[in-house]
Amino acid sequence: MRAFFETAFGPAEFEIVRTVLDQWRNEHGLAKSDPDVELAGAIIITLFREGHRTVPELLVASAKHKGLADLVGGVVSRPVTAVVDQPRTCDLV
């Protein structure tokens, strides 16, 4: 839990979060000004703080996140395995 609260965000970390948020937003056809994008950003930052520190890891975690799916009507636009060649786990965030 300590690492969650002590996560430092520098330019590299913000670039990772921005990349994943922009990809999520573009996949779902949402404008930057859409209120759901702000909520998605908060979720993605939380996922980063939970230890998903690379773009591939964060993409996988965001694809499995129920809150992000609910923001866009429960539709996941891409299967997790199409994003990164990593084994899928069955635990949901």
C-alpha positions in Angstrom: 0.0 0.0 0.0 2.9 2.3 0.7 4.1 2.3 -2.9 0.6 3.3 -4.0 0.7 6.6 -2.0 4.4 7.3 -2.8 4.2 6.9 -6.5 6.1 9.8 -8.1 5.0 11.1 -11.5 7.7 12.6 -13.7 7.6 13.2 -17.5 8.1 9.5 -18.3 5.3 8.4 -16.1 2.9 11.0 -17.4 3.8 10.0 -20.9 2.8 6.4 -20.2 -0.5 7.4 -18.6 -1.2 9.9 -21.4 -0.4 7.3 -24.1 -2.8 4.7 -22.6 -5.6 7.3 -22.0 -5.3 8.7 -25.5 -5.5 5.2 -27.0 -8.5 4.3 -24.8 -10.2 7.6 -25.7 -9.6 7.2 -29.5 -10.8 3.6 -29.4 -14.1 4.7 -27.9 -14.5 7.8 -30.0 -14.5 10.2 -27.1 -13.4 13.9 -27.2 -10.8 15.1 -24.6 -13.6 17.3 -23.1 -15.9 14.3 -22.4 -16.5 13.9 -18.7 -15.9 10.1 -19.0 -12.4 10.8 -20.2 -11.6 12.5 -16.9 -12.9 9.5 -15.0 -11.0 7.2 -17.2 -7.8 9.2 -16.6 -8.3 8.8 -12.8 -8.8 5.1 -13.2 -5.7 4.7 -15.4 -3.6 6.7 -12.9 -4.8 4.4 -10.2 -3.9 1.4 -12.2 -0.4 2.9 -12.7 -0.1 3.4 -9.0 -1.1 -0.2 -8.4 2.0 -1.3 -10.3 1.1 -1.4 -14.0 4.1 0.7 -15.0 4.6 0.1 -18.7 2.3 0.9 -21.6 1.7 -2.8 -22.4 0.9 -3.6 -18.7 -1.3 -0.6 -18.4 -3.2 -1.4 -21.6 -3.9 -5.0 -20.4 -5.0 -3.7 -17.0 -7.3 -1.0 -18.5 -8.8 -3.5 -20.9 -9.8 -5.7 -18.0 -11.0 -2.9 -15.7 -14.8 -3.1 -15.1 -15.1 0.6 -14.4 -13.6 1.6 -17.8 -15.8 -0.9 -19.6 -18.9 0.5 -17.8 -18.0 4.0 -18.9 -18.5 3.0 -22.5 -21.5 0.8 -22.0 -19.7 -2.4 -21.1 -18.2 -2.8 -24.5 -14.5 -3.8 -24.6 -13.3 -2.8 -28.1 -10.3 -5.1 -28.2 -9.4 -8.4 -26.7 -6.6 -8.3 -24.2 -4.4 -10.7 -26.1 -4.4 -8.5 -29.2 -2.7 -5.7 -27.2 0.3 -7.6 -25.8 1.5 -11.1 -26.1 1.2 -11.8 -22.4 -0.7 -14.6 -20.6 -4.1 -13.6 -19.4 -5.0 -13.9 -15.8 -8.5 -14.3 -14.5 -8.3 -11.8 -11.7 -10.2 -8.6 -12.4 -9.2 -5.2 -11.1 
